[in-house]
Amino acid sequence: MPLVTAQAFVLGLSAIGAGIAMLVGIGVGMGQGHATGKALESIARQPEASGKITTTLFIGLAMSETSVIFALIIAIILVFVNPLNGMLN
C-alpha cells in the first residue's frame, strides 16, 4: 500500500499550483502601485499632459489586471474542477 495515493498527490500539487498562480497578484499589485505613483509624479511635473498620462495609465493598469484575472481563473479551475484528476482513471 503506497504512502500517498495518486489522487491525493494530484490534489496536493493542484493546491500548490493554485497558490503559486495567486502569487501573481502580489507582483501586479506592486507594479500597479508603482505605475500610479509615477503617473501622479509626472502629472505634478506637467499638469498640461494629464489627459494623455491618465489615459496611458488606465490602459496599462487594465492590461496588467488581466494577468491577475487569468491567474484567478487558473486557480479556480485547479481547485474546483481539477482536470488532472480525470487522467488518473
Stockholm file with secondary structure:
# STOCKHOLM 1.0

chainA/1-89         MPLVTAQAFVLGLSAIGAGIAMLVGIGVGMGQGHATGKALESIARQPEASGKITTTLFIGLAMSETSVIFALIIAIILVFVNPLNGMLN
#=GR chainA/1-89 SS CCSSCHHHHHHHHHHHHHHHHHTHHHHHHHHHHHHHHHHHHHHHHCGGGHHHHHHHHHHHHHHHHHHHHHHHHHHHIIIIICGGGGGGC
#=GC SS_cons        CCSSCHHHHHHHHHHHHHHHHHTHHHHHHHHHHHHHHHHHHHHHHCGGGHHHHHHHHHHHHHHHHHHHHHHHHHHHIIIIICGGGGGGC
//
